[in-house]
Amino acid sequence: MGIPHSSFSYTTNLLRQPIPQRPLRVDAPLDVERAHLPLKPFDRDLHEEHFGGSDAPSSPDPPSGHNERYLAPYLTPNESSRLAAYWYHTRLIEQDELLLAKIDTLVNGLQKAIGWGYAIAGLLSESTFTRTFGSVFMVPDMSQDWRFKNAPQVEALGLKSYAGTQLRLMAEDGGDVALGSLCVASDYQQEPLSSDQKDLLVRFAELISASIASHTRQRRLKRRQEMNEMLSTFRSSIGDDHHETAALGIIQQAYPDAQVSIQSTSDGKIDLVGRPSIAYTDISEGVWEDSEHIESIIQSSNFKDLQSAQTVRAIVARCGTSDKYIVVASNDVQHVLDDFDAWFVSKIAEITATTIQNRLLQQALHARETFIRGITHQLRTPIHGVLGSVELLSEELTAMTLAGSPPVNWGESRHALSLWENVATIRNSGQELMTTVNSIIKHNVWTESTATKVQLSPYSLVSLERDIIGDITSYLQRAELQGVSIDFIEDLPQGGHIMLTTDARLLTECLQQLLMNAIHAVSDVPAGTVSLTVHASSEPPNLTIDIVDNGIGIAEENYTKIFDPYEKINPHKSGAGLGLTLASKTANLLGGSVKLVSSALGTGSHFRFELSDPVLEFVKEENPETSHEETQEPHTFHDIRNGSSFDHLVSRTVRHLEEKGLKRSDAASARYIVTDANHHEVACIQLLYPRSVVLWLSSMDASREAWMKERQMQRRIEVHGPLYRLKLDETLRQADLLCSAISPGTPKDLEVIEKAAAIPLVSMIQSQASDNALVPEIPPVVEIPEAEPGRFSGYCHQLKLRALLVDDNTINLKILQNFCKRRKIPYVTAEDGNQAQEHFVKAAESEEPITLVLMDLQMPNCDGIEATAAIRAYEEKHGSCKSLILMVTGQDSEMDKINSEKAGADEFLVKPVGPRVLDKYISACYSFYEPAGKVLPT
């Protein structure tokens, strides 16, 4: 059997033997004169003249003028296609032992069936050719045929009879080509083959051709598997720094004899070895072939193995949209590239492109993160300085006023009011700026947020009101909040609570944005009301949260715009126009959605947050506690209305009292009187009903004017919007304490009432709202939050407070110093993490240990995270009690928060952080800490 680079054909007994090398010198039976001459191109006229009667027993007459000893062979009419098919289908065929054995069996069977001396299967390479004829070509006596009688095989070897047919396969262009032939031959003259014998020869040829085609399919499948394995290896080993080297290495492994390169080009020109550049647009389906050069080689060098010094075929794949191209260039004429080769290189290019894009993205993200971190610090730090200073000024003014030594002549009430209004203006402007900065920063770091893995954990839905409302009052201006009523409605199963597996931080951020959007919408309408209703059930799993307001509404033409970044329906309203954008993105990250259910101008809007396929679990309450209302005799209340713009707040308060089990009564016997009267009417009510505590629903301006004129705080609690359940609960707690100070025979002088009012009452929510309170009302004092059981175990509860203040910004450090001075907390200061560690160790060694650390994060030399970790390591090494470490920073990235917690920080507080917020967290750890006692004079 003839194989590529072989010399002619081999009989069946040689099929399993190693293929011999082509002889180095020309001996018989080769034609010495013609051995090194190329075959002539195909000539159809001569072919018809020489082989017109190819199936006839006798040969045609010699053409006139023929003076050759025998008819020399010539090329086929489609020699380039034939050779390409031959090279492709016979690649590695010598390694397919099963195929060779099958062909051997078929050839032996044919020889026995025909009965001639030889049966030969031959494959025709570029350097060894036989003639191709019809279905069967037969010469009964070659010694009498002028075309062959002087040929070396007949003259020297004595070949007498021959009959053969082609081994044909389909070529790329859709036609069929001859890869070789199957023939029978004899050294003795034979009778011509019968029709049945000819048919048998053709069928055996078809079986051999089908076997070769099957070999090609199996080789392709094996090659595809090898390619997939190499791709898998490449994916697992590729790195950002050495991705190009890894790509070249894996491709060189697949094509060891090719030139492999990664080229950068801006004009789409690809450089190839030994020839001019080619245009990328000239490459079809990833494979390029120099057909003209291959044809030229075939025509000129078909008497020997075809070789080329220049690239004849190439695979080119672009790395995404970059200017980089992977090029596999081959000068091996016999190696035909196919669609699998193009697919493999394109996948390498795709993976490389993804790696390049990821590297560029990481570089861009790193540059942006550096910028954001810097600008965040630069923006939040001065704003923190402004707001912190205003809060400390507010504390100072309130304390001096209550002590009876105002800094101005309080008789000039208008001047005093102007002072408070100026302070409030500074604070509100700073707050609005801070909210805008926060929204813009959060929107611009969203790529980083989405890359952060969502932190899933069980979350109780009963905590939603507390967690959502917590920061809202510090985000919005007092003027927007004071007339707003907020209803939290829980449509949840009774007898337990629903646990949702989610990221609690992202969930609350999403709902906060929706709630603030609703508050903005109702801030300019009378009786502004927002409701947030939670619908949840575990069977089947379902969670929807509806936010409905009676605000200004949205025109229909704006329905599709409201979720776009920086889109504001009313350009004159505060905010950056990012709230709904952030809410929608956050919901998507949680696997849910935010949509506008309905809205109309002048009527309000209905938004819905919905989770698709939420993980919910109903936790049954084992021993429900008996409510306060069930164990005591119900208190009573009475409402007095004057039809002001705060009438809806009176209605909201009355509804809350009724829900808590309080009963209506006449004014004379009521424990509480709820009213929206003006300050003159409130003074009269207090005189008429001296045994009642008045819950006065009013604006900040009205309560400020009343306080300036009367300074009468007896039995009166001024309640400002926004109203919500937790705030009203805390108002009732404060009212209960005031009522306990009023009993028969007890003096009702101001001092008693003031001392009662100084007891820590206001809720955690009120405390954050109180950062807005610049009014010298009964100072809302931070509630001491209930600490998590065991959370502060091992802390310095028995030692006095001694603070370490760490910040590289002089203004911020000054604010922290004033905070400690107002609360009579001894302190030391440091401007970087190294100084902080030195002061901490020095204090511990002097037996006056630091028990409170207010730590900045971003500082030179040593940052807050490193310093915190060092402090915790020192405490552990020396077995000392733990100090409370509050990280107070202008950074709010999730990674900073995680790293701070890992280092040992107890809380991560993002600037601006008001004094009341610090009071809250200090009180949670140290029960002896009384911030109210430090604010009000004794």
N, C-alpha and C positions, 0 to 999 in steps of 0.2 A: 504494500500500500504506500503510495507516494505521500509524503508529509511536507510541510513547508521546509524549504532549504534542502530537500532531498534530490536525488538524481533519478528521474523517471519513476517507475512504479515497481512495486514489490509483490511477489506472489504470496499466497496465503500462509505458507510455512514460515514467512519472515515477519508476519504482522506483529508478533509479540517480541521480536528481537529489537535491540537498540538500533536507532536510526543511524546509518553510516554517515560519515562526513563526505562532503562533495570532494571528488578526486582533485588533487592538486595538479596533475598533468593529464593530458588528453591521450587516451589509449583506445583501441578498439573495444566496444563497437561504436564509439562516438565518431562523428565526422570531424576529422582534424581541421579541415578547411573552414567549416561553418561554426565550430564550437564557440568562438569568441566574437561572432557577428550577431547583432540584434535581429530579431525576426521582423519581417516587413509588416506594415499595417494591413488590415483587412481590405480586400478588393472584391466587391460583390460580383462583378462581371467575371473575373478570373475564377472565383469560387464556383459559379454556376457552370463555367466551362470545364473545370477540372472535376467537379463532383455532381454534375447534373443528374447522372444516373447512379447515385450513390448506393441505391439498394439493389441494383442489378448485379447478376453474377459476373458479368464482364465489365471491364473498365472502358471508359470513353477513349477515343483516339487521342494521341498527343496533339496538343495545339501546334499550329504552325509556328516555326521559329523557336520551338523549345529545344534547348541544347544542354539542359541540366541532366546530370546522371539520374536524379530522382526528383520528385516534387518536394521542395523544401516547405516546412511548416510556416504559418504566418499567424498573426494575432487574431483574436475573435473580434467581432464588430463592437462589442461592449466590454472591452478588456478592463477598463478602469473599474467599472461596476462589478465585473466578475471577480477581479482580484480583491476588491474591498469586501465582498461577500465571503470569498475564500478565506481571507485573513481573519475575518470576524468569526466565522462559524468553526474554523479549525483551530482557533486559539486554545492552547493547552490540551489539544485532543490526544496527544501522545501520552498524557497522564491519566486518561480515562480508560482504565483496563477493562471495565465492563463493556464499553462501547467497542473496543478493539476485538474483544472476544466474540461479541455478537456479529460483527462484520466478518470475522474469521469463519464463524459457523455458516453464515449465509453464502460466502464465497465457496467454501468446500461443498455445500449442498448444490450450488449451481454447477460446479465442475462435474459432480457425479451425475446430475440430471442431464447435462448436455453430452457428456462423454468425451469431450476434447481433452487435450493434454493439460491445458492450463485454464484457470479462472483467475482473473486479475481485477482488483479494485484499485483505481488510481486517483489521487487528488493532484490537481495541477497547480503548482505554485507559479510565481512570477518567473522563475528561472528554468522551469521544465514544462513543456507544452506538448499536448497531443491535439489532433484535429477533432473538431466537433461536427457531427453530421445529424441526421434525422434520428428517428426513434431507435433504429438498429442499423449500424454500418457494418457491412460484411464483405470480406474479400476471400473467396474460397481458395485461390492460389496466388499468393503474393509474388511468387517467383515469375509469374507470367504477366503481372500488372506493371506497366511502365512507371507508374507513380511510386512503386515501393521496391521493385526487384533489385535495385542497386543501393537501397538504404542499408545502413550498417546492421540493423537488426535482422534483415533478411539475408543479406550477402554474407555476413560474418557468422551469425548465429543460426541461420537456417530456418527462420520462422517461415511457415508455409501458409497457414490459414488463420483468419482473424474475423471476429464478429463482436461488436460492442455497442453500448448505448450510454447516454450521459447520466451523471448524477446531478440533478438539478434542484436548486432552491430559489426561493423568491429573494430578489434584491431590494434595496431601499426604494428604488423608483417604481416598484410594483411589478416589474417584469421578472422573468426568471433567468437564472444564469447557471452555467455549468461549472461545478466545483471540480469535476473529474469524470471518470468513466468506469463502467463495469464491463469487462470483456472476457471472452473465451478465446484461446489461441491453441495452435498445434504446430508441432514440427513436421507434421505430415499433412498432405492435402486431404481436406475433409469435404464431405457433401455439404451443400448449402443448408442453413438451418431451416427447419419447417416453421410454419406460422405459429404452432404451439410453442416451439422452442424460443422463437422470438418474443412471444408474449411472456414466457417464463423469465427471460433475460430482463425485460422491461420491469416486471413486478419485483424481481430481486433488487433492481436498481432503486425502485421507489422505496423499498424497505430500508435500504442502506441510507438513502437521503433522509427519510423520516427519523432514523436513528441519530444522524448527525444533527438534525434540527432539535431533537430532544436533548442531546448533549448541550446545545447552545442554551436552551431554557434552564437546564439544571445548573449550568455554569453561571448564568445571570442571577439565579436565586441565591446560589452560594456567595456570589460576589456582593449581592445586596445585604446578606446577613453579615458578612465581614465588614461592610461599610457601616452598618448600624452599630456593630460592636466598637468600631473605631470612633464613631461619633459619641457613643456613650462614654468612652474613655476620655475623649476630648472635653466633653462637658464637665466631667468630674475633676479634671486636672487643670482646667484653664483658670488663670488668675488675672486680675486687673493689670498687674505689672508686666507679665510675660505672655500675654495672649497671642501676640503675633508670632513669637517664637514657637509656642505650642501649636498654632495653626499650621505653620510651615512644616513642623516635625511630623504631624499626623498625616499631612498630604504627601510628604516625601516617603513615608512608610507605605502609602497606597500606590505611589508611582515612583519607584526607586530610580528609574532611568530617565525621569523627566526633569526639566528645569522648573523649580517651584519658586515663586516670588510673590511678594505683596508690593504692589506699585501704587504710588500716589500720583494722580494726574488730574489737572484741572480742565484739560481740553478733550478728555476722553480718548487719548491716543495710548495704545498698549504696545510696549516694547517687546519684541520677540528676538530670539537668538538668530543671528546670521541673515536677517532680512529687515526691510523697512517696517516701521510701526504700522499697526492696523487701527482702524477706528472701532470703538466699542459698538457703534451702531451697525457695523458689518457682521457682527457675531449673531448667529441664529440659534436661539434656544440654548445659549451657553457654550456652544461648541463651534469652533472655527476650523476650516480645512483649506489648505492651499491646493486646490484641485488642479490648477494649471501646472504647478511644479511637479505634482505627483504624476500627471499625465506625461509630462516631458521625461521624467525618469523612466517610466514604463517604456516609452517609445525608444529611448536611447540605450537603456541598460537591461533589457529583458533577458539577456543571456546569463545574468548572474544575480545574486541577492541584491535587492534594491536598497540603496543607502542614500542618506541625505545629510549634508553638513549644516543645513538650516532647518528651522522649525517648519514642520509640515502640518501639524495639528495642534490645537490649543483649547483648553477649557478656561473661560474667563467668567468670574462671578464678582459682582459689585457688593461691597460691604454696606448694605443698607443704602442710605442716601449720601454717604460720605464720599470723598474723592479717592478712596482706597479700593483697589481691585486685587483679588487673588488670581494669579495666572499660573496655569500648569502647561508648560510648553514642551512638546515632544518632537524629536527628529526621527523617531522610529516609524518608518513608512508602513510597516506591517501591523502596528498597534492602532486599531480602529476604535475611536471613542464613541460611546453611546449615551443615551439619556440617563442611565444610571450614574455614569461618571459626572455628567453635568449636575445631577441632583446632589451627589455627594459633596462636590466642591461648593455648590450653592448653599448647602446646609452649614458647611464650615464657615462660609462668608456670613451667613445669617447669625450664627452664634458669635462670631467675631464682632460683627456690627453691634449686636446687643451689648457685648462687653464694652466696646468702645463708647457706646451711648451711655451705658451705666457709669463708666469712668468719668465721662464729661459731665454727666448729670451730678455725680457725687462731687466733682470739683466745683460745679456751679452752686450746688446746695451748700457746700462748705463755705464758699465765698459769700453766699447770701446769708448763711447762718452767722458768719462773722460780722457781716454788716448789721443784720437784725439785732444780734446780741449787743453790738455797740450802740446802735441807735435806740434800742429799747432802754438801755441803761441811761443814755443821755437824755431821753425824753421823760422817763418815769422819775428819775432822780430829782430834777428840779420841781416837777409837779408835786412829788412827795414832800419836798421842802416847803412849797407854798401851802399845801393842804395841812401838813403837820403843824406848821406855824399858826395857821388860822385856828386849828382845833385847840392848841395850847393857849392862844389868845382868848378864845371863847371860854375855856376853863377859868382863866385868870379873871376875866371880866365878871363871870358868873359868881365866882368865889368872893371877889371884892364887893360886889353888889349885895350878896347875901350877908356879908359881914358888916354892912352898913358904912363902908368907906369907898363909895364909888369914885372912879377916876374923873368923873365929870359931875357937874351939878345936876343931879337927877330931877331937880325941880324943872329943869328945862327939858321936858320929856321929848319934845321934837328933836332936840339935838341928840339926846340919847338914842332915840329910835333911828336917827340917821346913822349913828355909829354902828348899831347892830345891822342895819341894812347894808352898810358898806362891807362889813365882815361877811354877811351872807352872800353878797354879790361875788366877792373874791372866791368864796368857797364853791358856789354854784358854777362859776366859770371854770375853775380848776377841775371840778368834777366832770363837767361836760367835755372838756379837753381830754381828760383821762379816759373817759368812755370811748371817745372817738379814736384815740391812740390805740387802746386795747383792741377795738374791732378791726382796725386796719392791720395791726400786727398779726392778729389771729388769722385774718384772711390771707395774708401774704406768707404765712408759715404753714398753710394748709397742706402743702405737699409733704412736709415733714410729719404733720399729724397723721396723714393717711398712711405714711410708711410705718408709723408706730403701731405695733400690734395692739389690738383692742384688749383691754384687761377685763376679762369676764369674771364675775363673782356673783353670789346670791345677793339680792337687794330687796328690802321690804318696801312695798309700795306705800305703806303708811308713813314713811319718812319723806315723801315727796314734798309736802308743803314746807317742812322745815328746811330742806336742802335747796329748794327752788327759790324761796323768798329770801334766803339768807343774804345774798349779795346784791339783790336788786335795789334795795334802798340806798346803797352806796354808789350805784351806777347812775341813778336818775336824780334830777333836781327836785328839791322840796316842793316847788310850785307845781310840778307835774303830778306829785303824789298826794297832796293834802286832801283833795276831794274825791279820791278813788276808793271804791269798795271792791275787794277781791274775795270771791267765793271759791273755796276749794271743796269740791264735792266728790265723795268716794263711793262709786257704785261697785262695791266689793262684797264678796260673800261674808256673812256674819259668822261669829264663832271662831275666828282665827284671822290670819292675814295671808296675803299673796306674796310669794317670793319670786322675783324675776331675775333670771340669770342675764346680766348685762354689764356694761361698763357704767357704773353709777356716775362717774364724773362727766362723761359725754352725754348721758341722759339728762342730767340736771342742766348742763350748759345749753342743750338743745331747747328744753322747755323754758329756761330763763329767757332766751332770745324771743321765743313766741310770746311769753308773758309781757316782756318789756315792749314788744311791738303793740300789744293790745293796750297797755297803759298809755303809750304815746297817743294811740287813737282816741282814748276817752279823756285825755287831760284837758281838752278845750270844750268839752260838752258838759252841760249840767247833769248832775246825778250820774257821773261816770261809773260804770259797773263792769267788772270783768269776772267771768266764771271759768274755772278750770275743772273739768269733770273727768275722772278716771274711771273707765269701764274695763273690767278685767274678769276673766273666768279661766279656770284651769282645764275645764272639760266642756267643749273643746278649747284649746289654747287660743286666747284672744286678748289683745290689749289695744285700746284706743284711748287717746286723751284729747278731749275737745276743749279748745280755748275760744270762748265767745265774748264779744264786747259789744257795747251799744254806742260805739264811737262814730267817727266821721264817715266810715265806710270807704269802699273802693269802687271806682267806676269800672264798668265792664271792659272797656278798652285797655285797662291797665292790669287785667287779671294775669296775663302772661308775662308781665314785666317785673312783678313785685319780687320775684326770686333772683333777679339779675343783680350782680354786684353794683353797689353804689346807686341803686335805683331808689329814688325817694318820690313818693306821690306828692308830698308837700315839701318843696325845697326849703321852706322857711323853718321847718321843724328841726330840732336838735338831732344829732346822730349822723353817722356816716352812710347810712343806707345799706348796711351789711347784715343786719339782724336776721332777716329771713333767708339770706344766702347762706349764712353760717348754720342756721337751724336745719335747712334742707340738706346740706353736706353732712352735718353730724348725724342726722337721721339715716342717711344712706350708709354711712360708715357702720351704724348699728344694725343694718339690715332692715331698715324701715323706711318710712317716707313722711313728708310733710306736704299737705295740700290745702288749698283754699276750697272749702266746701261751699260757702255762699258769702255774698257781700252785696251791699247796696248803699249808695250815697245817703248819708243822713240817718242810716238805720244801724249800721255796725257790720261786723265781720265774724265769720266762723271758720277757724282753722282747725285742722285735725292732724295729730301725730299718730301714726299707726305702725305697729311692728308686725311684720309677716312671719308667721310661724314662731311666736315667742316661746321661750322655755319658762313655763310658769309652774309653780307648785303651791298648793294650798296647805298651810301649816295650821293645824287645829290648836286653839288656845286651851291648854289643860285646865288651869285654874284662873279664870278671869277675875280680876280684882273688882271689888265693889266700889262704885263711883262715890266721889265725895258727896254728891247730891243725894245719894240714897242713904247715907249714914247720918246726915244732919237735917235739921228742920230747914225747909227751903227759905231762902232769903226773898225779899220783896223788892220791887222796883216800881217806878212811876216815870212816865215820859211827858215832858213839856216841850211843845214844838212852837216855833214862831214862823214856820214856812220859809226858812232860809235855804240857801243853796246846799246846805249840809243836811237837809231833811232826810235824804236817802241814807246818810250815815247813821242817823238816829234809828231809822228802820232796821238797818243792818245790825246795830248794837242790840236793839230790842229782840230781834230774832235770835241772836246769839244767847242772850240771857234766858230766853224761853227754852232754847235747846239745852241749856245747862240746868234746867229745872227751876228757875226763879219764877215767882208768881207776881202778877200785877197787883197793885194796891193803890190806895189813895196816897197823895203826896205826903200827908202828915205822918203816916206810919211806914213809909217806904224807906228801906235801907239805902237804896241808890236812886238818884234822880238823874235821868238821861235827858239832855236838852241841847238844842242848837241855838239858844238865846244869845243876845249880845252881852257884852261884859257888864253893862249896867243891870240888865235883867238877872244875870247870874248872881251878882252881888245881892240883889233883892231876894232871890231864891234861897241863898245861904242864910240870910237873916230870918226868913220865914220858917225855914226847916233846919234848925241848928243841929239836929241829930242825924241828918242824912249826908251822905257823900255825893257830891255832884260830879257826874261824868259829863264834861262839857265838850261837845263836838264843835270844833271851831277851826278857823284858819290860823296859821302862824301869826299873821299880822294882827288879828283880833286879840289873840292871847298875849302878844307882845305889848300892845297898847294898854290892855287891862293891867298887865303886870307893872308897867311903868307908872301907871296912875295910882294903883292901889297896893301893890305888893301883898295882895291878900291871897295866900295859898291855902288857907284853912279849908279842909274838907272838900277840896276841889281837885279833880284830876283832869287836866286838859288833854284831850284825845284828838290827834290829827291823823289824816289819812297818810298812807293807805291803810284801810282796815282789813284785817284778815283774822282768821280764827286764833292763831297763836298769839297775836298782839292783843286781842280782846281777852284771852285767857290771862295774860300777864297784867292787863289793866284791872281785871277783877281781883287778882292777887294783891295788887297794890291797894285797891279800894278796901279789901278786907283788913289789911294792916292799918289803914287810916281809921277804919271803923272801930278797930280794937282800941285805939287811943281815945275814942270818944265814949265816955260812960258817965252816968249821973255823978256829979260831984267832982269830975275831973276838969281842971282849968283848961279853957280852950284857947290859951294864948298861943301866939305864933311859935314860940320856942318848942312847945310840945309837938306841935304839928310838923315843924321843920325836922325835928329829930326822928319822928316817925317816917317822914318822907325820905330821910337819908338812909334808911335800911335798904340793902341791895335787893331790888325788886324786878327791874325790867329784864325782859327775856333776852336771850342771845340775839334774837332778831331785832328787838328794840335797841339793843346795844349798838348794833351796826347802823340802825337808823339814827341813833342818837349822835352819830358822827355828823349828821346833817343839822342837828339841833343847835342852832346858835342863839336860841331864845332863852332868856333867863327865867324859864319856868321851873317847876320842881325838877331838879336835875335828874334826868333818867340815868340811873346807875346800872352798871353792867350786872346782869344776873351771873351768879357763879354756876357755870354749867356742870352738870353731873359728869364726873370723870368715868371713863370706862373702867370696870372692875379690874384692879391689878395693873392698870396702865402705868401709873406713876409709882409703882412699888420700887423701893430702893433709892428714891430721890431724897433730897435733903429737907425733909419736912420739919425737922426739929431745929434747923438752923435759921438764923435771920437772913432776910434777903440782902444779897450783895451782888451787884450787877457788873458784868463786863460788857462794855459797849464797843462794837467793832465796826468801823466803816471808814472807807478812804475818802469820803466826801465830807468836807468840813460842815456844810449846812446840815446834812443828815445827822452827823455826830452831835451837833448842837441841839437839834430837836430831841434826840434821845437823852441828852444830858438834862434838858428842861423837863422832859417827862419824869425822869428819876427825881429831880429836885422837887417837883410838885408833889411827888408821892413819898418824899423823904427816904429814898432808897440810896444807900451809899454805892458809889460806882467808881470804876476805873475805865480808861479809854485806850483803844488801840486802833491803828490805821491800816494794819494788814494782818494776815494770819500768823505770821511769825511773832509779831508783838503780842498778839492775843495769847499764843501759847506761853510766852514768857510771863505775862501777867497772871495767867491762870495758875501756873506752877508756883510762882512767887507767892501768890495769895494762899495756896494750899499749904505751902511750907511755913507760912507765918501764922497758921492756924486761924486764918480769917478767910475760909474758902469762898470761892465764887459759887453762888447758887442759881444765878440767872445770867444767861448769855444771849445778847441780841446781836446776831451775826450777819454781816453783809456777805454776799456770795462772790461777786466779781471784784477782786482787789489785786493789786500788784504783789509780786514776790511770792505770796502764798494766799490762795483763795479760801473762801469760807468752808468749802467742802473738805479740803485738806486740813484746815485748822480744827474743824469739828471732829474729824476722824482722830486727830492727834489728841484732842481733849478726852475723847471717849477711851482711847487706848491708855492714857495716863490714869484715868479713874479706875479702869479695870485692873491695871498693873498694881496700883496701890490700895485697891479694895475700898476706895472712898465712895461716899454716896454720890448719886448722879445729879448734875446740875440740869436745869431746864434750859434747853438750847432752842431758840426761835430763829430760824433763817429768815431774815427780812431783806428781800432782794427785788431788783427791778426786772429780773428774768422770770419768765413763766413757762419755759419749755418743760415738757414732760420728762425729758431726760435729766434736766437739772433737778427736778423734784425727786425722781427716783434715786439719783446719786446722793442727794442730801439725806434722804431717808436711810440709805445704806451706810452713810457716814455716821449717822446717829442723831441727826436733827429731829426734834420732837414735832415741829410744825414748819411748814413751808409757806410763808406769807409774802404775797406779791404787793409791792408798793403801788399806790400809796396805802400806808397802814396807819390808821388813826390811833390816838391814845386809848380809846375805848376798846379797840380790837386787842391791843396789847394787854389791857386790863383783863379782858375775858380769858385769854390763854394763861396768864399768870395765876388768876383766881382758880382755874381748873386744876392746877397742880398744887398750889399752896393755899390751903383752906384758911390760914390766918391772914391772908392778904385781903385788905378791905379798901378797894380803890375809892369808894364813896367817902370814907373817912379822910382820905388824902385830898379829896377835891373840896369838900365842904369844911368850913371852920368848925372847930369844936366849941 
